[in-house]
Amino acid sequence: MTDFVFLFPGQGSQSKGMLDAFDGIEVIERTLEEASDALGYDMAALIRDDADDMLGQTEFTQPALLTASTAILRLWRERGGPDAAQVAGHSLGEYSALVAAGAIDFSDAVRLVEFRGRAMTDAVAAGVGKMAAILGLDDGVVEELCAAASDDDEKVWAANYNCPGQLVVAGHAAAVERMMVNAKAAGAKRALPLAVSAPSHTPLMQPAADAMAARLQEITIHAPACPVWSNANAAPEQDVARIRTALVAQLVSPVRWTETVQKLAASGIRQGVEMGPGKVLSGLVKRIDSGMQVGVSVNPGQIEASLAMIAGE
């Protein structure tokens, strides 16, 4: 078995019933109960039924996704799956990665990301911010278009470097809209507004970053058992102080996912497992480095297939 990486998804990978394929599996149910005890509401019902359309609200999305990823990881381990040599997560997924590496206790983490979700929602008034995905342009072109669409009062920035030809921008709504028009004129295949109001990973999130900086001082963070890749600096971290700093910086800095995967590949990592619901990250990795093999874990059968892949079978 060669070294591999766990990849943990962020917002956008959630869906109603995302753990239905694992119904009746004790370790999954136990993890859902642990999250419910920490948060004071029924996490299993939220994920299974989403009766009040809460799963799309950031303060519920974030703990739900972290819970789902952690539950699936625990099942992986229970079935004899080895631990990865390194871990990385996309935005929110960085917290799931820290739980996987033993840096943050699960119950602390679900409360922390619930707080993070509220802080992000509260940082910018409804209607002020916007996010959009720009497809089919080079990153440098998108950066130039962001600068051109910004002025002293309204700004738009690159927010998520997801893969070559896919960059999410965010900022003031009017600036994002100007940028989308300019992107289409510059030859973008698509410029799609996202169903997210908070302009994540931009300087507009500074109030949320300040709130998280204070909250993180109340949380015990342990030295992780393996390197945890930071979204903010696209580097593996194991120092506790640097991890705290990186988590605060993450809120106001772009997600450097393309660079993270490129550096993982350059370091010799050629296999990974997307540990959580959906297949978003495996798709992005294929576009970044087609030679990297990434398994998924959306149901027990896929976990078994990923176990076999890692074992070289």
N, C-alpha and C positions, 0 to 999 in steps of 0.2 A: 504493500500500500504506500503510495506517495503522499506527500503533504497536500492538504486541500483546505478550502476556506468555506465557512458558513456565511451565507448572505441573507440578511434579514430585510424584508420589505417594509416600506413606509406607506403613508396615506395614499389611497388610490387602489390598494390591493384588498381592501375590506369589501365584504358583500354579505348580505343576509344569508344565513345558513352556511357560513364558510367553514364550520366544523361538523356539518351534518354527516360527512363521510366517516367521522370518528365516533358516532353515537355508541354509547355503551362501553367505551374503552375507559377503564378505571382511571388511568393517569391523566387523561384528558378531563374527565369530570372532576377529579380532585383539584386540578389547576384552576378550572372555572370556579369551583367553590372557594378556593384561596383568594381569587380576585374579588369575588363577591364579598367575602369577609372584610377585605381591605378597603373596599369602596362603598359598601353599604347599599348596594343594589344587586339585582340578579343578573350576573354577567352572562350566564347560560341563556337566559330568556332574551336578553338584548341581542346576542349573536344569532340565536335560532329564529326568533320571531320578528325582532325590530318593529314591534307593534306601533310605536309612536314616531317612527322615522328618526330615531336618535342616533343611529349608527353613522349617519352622514354629518353629525355635529362633532366638531373637532375634539371637544373635551370627552366625548364618548368613543370616537373613532380610535384615538391614540391608545387608551388602555385596552380596548377590545383587540386591536391588532397585536399589541405586545403580549397579551394573554394567549391569543391563538398561536403566535410564533413560539412562545415558551412551552405551551402544552405539546405542540408537535415535536419540539426539540426533546422534551422529556420522554416522549414515546420513542423517538429515535434511539435515545440512550438505553431505554428499557429493553429495546429489541437488539441490543448489542452493538449499536452504532458507535464508532469511535468519535472522539472529539477532534475538531478541526485544529490545524496548526495556527490559524489566524481567523479572525471574525471581522465582518464588516456589515454595516446596515445603512440603508438609504434614508436619510433624515431621521424620522422617528425610529427607524430600524436600528440606529446606533444604540438606542437604549436597550433594545432586545439583545443586541450583540454584547453589551456590557453585562446583562443578566447571564447570558450564555457563558461568558468568561469568568463569572463569579465575582465581578467587581461591584455589582449592586444586587441586593436581595430582591427577589421578585415582588414581595408585598410593598417594599419601598418604591420600587420602580413603577408599579401601576398607579400608585398615588402620585408619584412625581410627574408622570406623563399626563395624568388627568389635570394636574395643576398647570402643566405646560400648555395643554390645549386651551384652558380657560384664559391663561395669560396671553396667548397668541390672539384669541378672539377679542379680548379686551384692548389689545394694543392699538388697534386702528378701528375707528368707527365704521359701522356698516355702510357700504356704498363708496367708501373712500378708496379702497384698494382693489386690485384685480390681478389675476395671473393668466398667462396664455402660453400655449405650447407652439413653438415655431419649428416647422419641419422642412428640411430640405435646404437649409443654408449652412455655410461654414460658421463656426463659433465666432470667428473674428468679425464677420459681416454682421452677425446679430449684435455683437457688442457695439459696433459702430452705429447701427440703427437705434440702439437704446440711447446712446449719447445724443444722437440727432433728434430724437423724440422728447428729450428731457429739456426742461428749462429751470429757472430758479425756484419755481413753486411746485412744479409737477415733474416727477422723475420716474424712470423705469430702469431696472437693472436685470442682468442675467442672474437667474436664481437657481436653476438646476441644470448642470451640464450632464445630461442623462446618457447620451451616446452621440457619436458623430451624426450630424444631421437632425438632432433632436435636442433643443434647448428650451427650457421654460423660462419665461421672463415674468417679472412682477414689479409692482410699484403703484403709483397713483393711477386710478382708473383711466383718466383722460390720457395720460402719457402712454399707458399700455395700449389703448385704442389707437392712438396715433402710430405707435410702433407697429401694430398689426397691419395697418394700411400700408405703411412703408415696406414691411416685410413682403407682403404680397406683390407690391410693385417691383421689389428687388428679386423676385423669382422664387419665393418660398412656395413649396408644394401646398402647405396649409398653414394657417395661423388661427389656432383654435382657442377661444376663451375657455378657461377651466371653471368648474363649479366650486370654486374656492374663493371666499371673500378676503381672507387674510393674506396680505402680500408676503408670504413666508420667505425667509432667507434674504431679506433686504434690510437696509438701515431703518426702515419704518418699524421693524420689530424691536427696536432698542428698548422700549418700555417692558416688553416681554423678557428680553435678555436681562435687564436689571432685576426683574422679579425672580427669574430663574437663578441668577447669581446668589441672591439671598437665600432662596429655598435650598439650593445645593449645599450650602454651608450646614444645613440641618440634617443632611443625609450622609450616612457612613458609606464611603467608597473604599473598597479594598483593592489592593494591587491585583490586576487581572491575571488569570492563569496563562493567557496567551496574548499576543498583540491585538489591540482593537483599533481598527482604522477610523480616523477622524474625518468627518465630512468637510470640516472647515479647512483643514490643511493637507488633506489627502496623504496622511502619514500614519504609520502604526504607532500607537501609544501604549505604554504600560505604567507610566508615572502618574500617580493619583492626582497631583496638583495640575499636571498638564491636561488630564482628562476633564477635570472640573472646568478649566479654562476653555477647553475645546467645546464642551457642551454649551457654554454661554455664547461663544463665538459662532456656533452653528446657527443660531437663530437669526443673525444679521449678516451671515456670509453665505455665498452660493454653495450648493452641494456639488462637490467635485467628484462625481461618480465615474465619469469617463477616465479621469486621471488615476483614480484609485484602482480601477480594474487594470489599467495599463501597467501600473506599478506592481500590482500583484503578479501579473503575467511575467513581467521582467524579472521578478524575484524567483521565478521557477514554479509558481502555482499554476497548474494546468487543469485542476478540477475544483469544482465547488458544488455545494448543495444549497438551493434556495429554501431556507427553513421558515416556512410560514405559508399562509394562503396565497393562491395565485401564482402566476408565472411571469410577472412583470420583469423582475431582475434577470431571470434566465434569458429573456428576450433581448434585454439591453446588452447583456454580456456578449451574446452572439454577434451583435452589431459592432461591439468594441473590439473583440478578439475572437474570431470564428474558430480558433484552435483551442479555446478553453471549453471544457465539457462541464455543463452545469445540470445536475439533477434537480428534481422538484419534489415536493412533499405534500401535495394537495389531498392525498388520500393514503390509506395504508398500503395499497398496492404500489403507489409511486415511491413510498418510503422504502419498500423492499427493493424496488428497482434501483434506487439511489444507493442503497446499502451494497448491492451487488456491483454497481459501477465503481464505488470507492474501493471495494475489495478486489477489483480487477477481474471480476468473473464475467 
